[in-house]
Amino acid sequence: MDRKVVPAGQFKQGCLALLDEVESQHTEIVITKRGRPVARLVPMLSGSEREAEILAGLRGSVKARVSERELLRPTGDEAGWVLEPGEGE
């Protein structure tokens, strides 16, 4: 994603045009005050884009302590288990 640096005064003057630019060009704007970065203006992600970003961040972070077969094994009635009256309430 492209990044643009804009002083706060310039941002204040052209706020609406800069918002349109962020949306249409998918750019990021860093707003500075006295040369120091103080804020970032970034485009919003769609629901599916945000979901993909979250899943990408989680990928590889979880490790199952059982085999895939054990993890996916049926439970409850499908496994032939019968709950006694009063159990599971």
FIKOLZA-1660 file (N, C-alpha, C; in steps of 0.1 Angstrom, whole numbers, plus 5000, padded with zeros to 4 digits):
% residues 89
   i   px   py   pz ch aa at
   1 5008 4988 5000  A  M  N
   1 5000 5000 5000  A  M CA
   1 5009 5012 5000  A  M  C
   2 5005 5022 4992  A  D  N
   2 5013 5034 4991  A  D CA
   2 5011 5042 5004  A  D  C
   3 5021 5050 5007  A  R  N
   3 5020 5059 5019  A  R CA
   3 5024 5073 5015  A  R  C
   4 5016 5082 5021  A  K  N
   4 5018 5096 5018  A  K CA
   4 5019 5103 5032  A  K  C
   5 5028 5113 5033  A  V  N
   5 5030 5120 5046  A  V CA
   5 5024 5135 5043  A  V  C
   6 5016 5139 5053  A  V  N
   6 5009 5152 5051  A  V CA
   6 5010 5159 5065  A  V  C
   7 5014 5172 5065  A  P  N
   7 5014 5179 5077  A  P CA
   7 5000 5182 5082  A  P  C
   8 4997 5184 5095  A  A  N
   8 4984 5185 5100  A  A CA
   8 4977 5197 5094  A  A  C
   9 4983 5208 5092  A  G  N
   9 4977 5220 5086  A  G CA
   9 4972 5217 5072  A  G  C
  10 4980 5210 5064  A  Q  N
  10 4976 5206 5050  A  Q CA
  10 4964 5196 5051  A  Q  C
  11 4965 5187 5061  A  F  N
  11 4954 5178 5062  A  F CA
  11 4941 5185 5066  A  F  C
  12 4942 5195 5075  A  K  N
  12 4930 5202 5079  A  K CA
  12 4923 5210 5067  A  K  C
  13 4932 5215 5058  A  Q  N
  13 4927 5223 5047  A  Q CA
  13 4921 5214 5036  A  Q  C
  14 4926 5202 5034  A  G  N
  14 4922 5193 5024  A  G CA
  14 4916 5180 5028  A  G  C
  15 4910 5180 5040  A  C  N
  15 4906 5168 5047  A  C CA
  15 4896 5159 5037  A  C  C
  16 4886 5165 5032  A  L  N
  16 4876 5157 5024  A  L CA
  16 4883 5152 5011  A  L  C
  17 4891 5160 5005  A  A  N
  17 4898 5155 4993  A  A CA
  17 4908 5143 4996  A  A  C
  18 4915 5144 5008  A  L  N
  18 4924 5134 5012  A  L CA
  18 4916 5121 5016  A  L  C
  19 4904 5122 5022  A  L  N
  19 4896 5111 5025  A  L CA
  19 4892 5104 5012  A  L  C
  20 4888 5112 5002  A  D  N
  20 4885 5106 4989  A  D CA
  20 4897 5098 4983  A  D  C
  21 4908 5104 4984  A  E  N
  21 4921 5098 4979  A  E CA
  21 4923 5085 4985  A  E  C
  22 4922 5084 4998  A  V  N
  22 4925 5072 5006  A  V CA
  22 4915 5061 5001  A  V  C
  23 4902 5065 5000  A  E  N
  23 4892 5055 4995  A  E CA
  23 4895 5050 4981  A  E  C
  24 4896 5060 4972  A  S  N
  24 4897 5056 4958  A  S CA
  24 4910 5049 4954  A  S  C
  25 4921 5054 4960  A  Q  N
  25 4934 5049 4956  A  Q CA
  25 4940 5039 4966  A  Q  C
  26 4933 5036 4976  A  H  N
  26 4937 5026 4986  A  H CA
  26 4951 5030 4991  A  H  C
  27 4953 5043 4994  A  T  N
  27 4966 5048 5000  A  T CA
  27 4965 5050 5015  A  T  C
  28 4976 5051 5021  A  E  N
  28 4977 5054 5035  A  E CA
  28 4983 5068 5037  A  E  C
  29 4977 5076 5046  A  I  N
  29 4983 5089 5048  A  I CA
  29 4987 5090 5063  A  I  C
  30 5000 5094 5065  A  V  N
  30 5005 5097 5078  A  V CA
  30 5004 5112 5080  A  V  C
  31 4997 5116 5091  A  I  N
  31 4996 5130 5094  A  I CA
  31 5006 5133 5105  A  I  C
  32 5014 5144 5102  A  T  N
  32 5024 5148 5111  A  T CA
  32 5021 5162 5117  A  T  C
  33 5027 5164 5129  A  K  N
  33 5026 5176 5136  A  K CA
  33 5040 5180 5140  A  K  C
  34 5045 5191 5135  A  R  N
  34 5059 5196 5137  A  R CA
  34 5069 5185 5133  A  R  C
  35 5065 5178 5122  A  G  N
  35 5074 5168 5117  A  G CA
  35 5074 5154 5123  A  G  C
  36 5066 5153 5134  A  R  N
  36 5064 5140 5140  A  R CA
  36 5051 5133 5136  A  R  C
  37 5051 5120 5133  A  P  N
  37 5039 5113 5129  A  P CA
  37 5030 5113 5142  A  P  C
  38 5017 5116 5140  A  V  N
  38 5008 5116 5151  A  V CA
  38 4995 5107 5148  A  V  C
  39 4993 5105 5135  A  A  N
  39 4981 5097 5131  A  A CA
  39 4983 5090 5117  A  A  C
  40 4975 5080 5115  A  R  N
  40 4975 5073 5102  A  R CA
  40 4961 5073 5097  A  R  C
  41 4958 5076 5085  A  L  N
  41 4945 5075 5078  A  L CA
  41 4947 5063 5068  A  L  C
  42 4939 5053 5071  A  V  N
  42 4940 5041 5062  A  V CA
  42 4926 5038 5057  A  V  C
  43 4926 5031 5045  A  P  N
  43 4913 5027 5039  A  P CA
  43 4906 5016 5048  A  P  C
  44 4893 5016 5048  A  M  N
  44 4886 5006 5055  A  M CA
  44 4886 4993 5046  A  M  C
  45 4887 4982 5053  A  L  N
  45 4887 4969 5045  A  L CA
  45 4872 4964 5045  A  L  C
  46 4869 4957 5034  A  S  N
  46 4856 4950 5034  A  S CA
  46 4856 4939 5044  A  S  C
  47 4844 4934 5047  A  G  N
  47 4843 4923 5056  A  G CA
  47 4852 4911 5053  A  G  C
  48 4851 4907 5040  A  S  N
  48 4859 4896 5035  A  S CA
  48 4874 4899 5036  A  S  C
  49 4878 4911 5032  A  E  N
  49 4892 4915 5033  A  E CA
  49 4897 4914 5047  A  E  C
  50 4889 4919 5057  A  R  N
  50 4893 4919 5071  A  R CA
  50 4894 4905 5076  A  R  C
  51 4884 4897 5072  A  E  N
  51 4885 4883 5076  A  E CA
  51 4897 4876 5071  A  E  C
  52 4901 4878 5059  A  A  N
  52 4913 4872 5053  A  A CA
  52 4925 4877 5060  A  A  C
  53 4925 4890 5064  A  E  N
  53 4937 4895 5071  A  E CA
  53 4938 4889 5085  A  E  C
  54 4927 4887 5092  A  I  N
  54 4927 4881 5105  A  I CA
  54 4932 4866 5104  A  I  C
  55 4926 4859 5094  A  L  N
  55 4930 4845 5093  A  L CA
  55 4945 4843 5089  A  L  C
  56 4950 4853 5081  A  A  N
  56 4964 4852 5077  A  A CA
  56 4973 4854 5089  A  A  C
  57 4968 4863 5098  A  G  N
  57 4976 4865 5110  A  G CA
  57 4976 4853 5120  A  G  C
  58 4965 4845 5119  A  L  N
  58 4964 4834 5128  A  L CA
  58 4970 4821 5122  A  L  C
  59 4972 4821 5109  A  R  N
  59 4977 4809 5102  A  R CA
  59 4991 4805 5109  A  R  C
  60 4991 4793 5113  A  G  N
  60 5004 4787 5118  A  G CA
  60 5005 4790 5133  A  G  C
  61 4996 4797 5139  A  S  N
  61 4997 4800 5153  A  S CA
  61 4991 4790 5163  A  S  C
  62 4984 4781 5158  A  V  N
  62 4977 4771 5166  A  V CA
  62 4982 4757 5162  A  V  C
  63 4984 4749 5173  A  K  N
  63 4989 4735 5170  A  K CA
  63 4980 4726 5178  A  K  C
  64 4974 4716 5171  A  A  N
  64 4965 4706 5177  A  A CA
  64 4974 4696 5185  A  A  C
  65 4969 4692 5197  A  R  N
  65 4977 4683 5205  A  R CA
  65 4971 4668 5203  A  R  C
  66 4962 4667 5193  A  V  N
  66 4957 4654 5190  A  V CA
  66 4957 4653 5175  A  V  C
  67 4956 4640 5170  A  S  N
  67 4956 4638 5155  A  S CA
  67 4943 4645 5149  A  S  C
  68 4944 4647 5136  A  E  N
  68 4932 4653 5129  A  E CA
  68 4921 4643 5130  A  E  C
  69 4923 4630 5129  A  R  N
  69 4913 4620 5130  A  R CA
  69 4906 4621 5144  A  R  C
  70 4914 4622 5155  A  E  N
  70 4908 4623 5168  A  E CA
  70 4900 4636 5170  A  E  C
  71 4906 4647 5164  A  L  N
  71 4899 4660 5165  A  L CA
  71 4885 4660 5158  A  L  C
  72 4884 4653 5147  A  L  N
  72 4872 4653 5139  A  L CA
  72 4863 4641 5142  A  L  C
  73 4866 4633 5153  A  R  N
  73 4858 4622 5156  A  R CA
  73 4845 4626 5161  A  R  C
  74 4834 4619 5157  A  P  N
  74 4820 4623 5161  A  P CA
  74 4819 4622 5177  A  P  C
  75 4810 4630 5182  A  T  N
  75 4808 4630 5196  A  T CA
  75 4793 4629 5198  A  T  C
  76 4788 4626 5210  A  G  N
  76 4774 4626 5213  A  G CA
  76 4767 4614 5207  A  G  C
  77 4755 4616 5202  A  D  N
  77 4747 4605 5197  A  D CA
  77 4754 4598 5185  A  D  C
  78 4761 4606 5177  A  E  N
  78 4768 4600 5165  A  E CA
  78 4779 4590 5169  A  E  C
  79 4784 4592 5181  A  A  N
  79 4795 4583 5186  A  A CA
  79 4789 4571 5194  A  A  C
  80 4776 4571 5196  A  G  N
  80 4770 4560 5203  A  G CA
  80 4769 4563 5218  A  G  C
  81 4772 4575 5222  A  W  N
  81 4771 4579 5236  A  W CA
  81 4756 4581 5240  A  W  C
  82 4753 4577 5252  A  V  N
  82 4740 4579 5257  A  V CA
  82 4741 4586 5270  A  V  C
  83 4735 4598 5271  A  L  N
  83 4735 4605 5284  A  L CA
  83 4724 4600 5293  A  L  C
  84 4728 4598 5306  A  E  N
  84 4718 4594 5316  A  E CA
  84 4709 4606 5319  A  E  C
  85 4697 4603 5323  A  P  N
  85 4688 4615 5327  A  P CA
  85 4695 4623 5338  A  P  C
  86 4694 4636 5336  A  G  N
  86 4700 4645 5345  A  G CA
  86 4714 4650 5342  A  G  C
  87 4721 4642 5333  A  E  N
  87 4734 4646 5328  A  E CA
  87 4733 4656 5317  A  E  C
  88 4743 4665 5317  A  G  N
  88 4744 4675 5307  A  G CA
  88 4734 4686 5308  A  G  C
  89 4727 4687 5319  A  E  N
  89 4718 4698 5322  A  E CA
  89 4724 4709 5329  A  E  C
% end
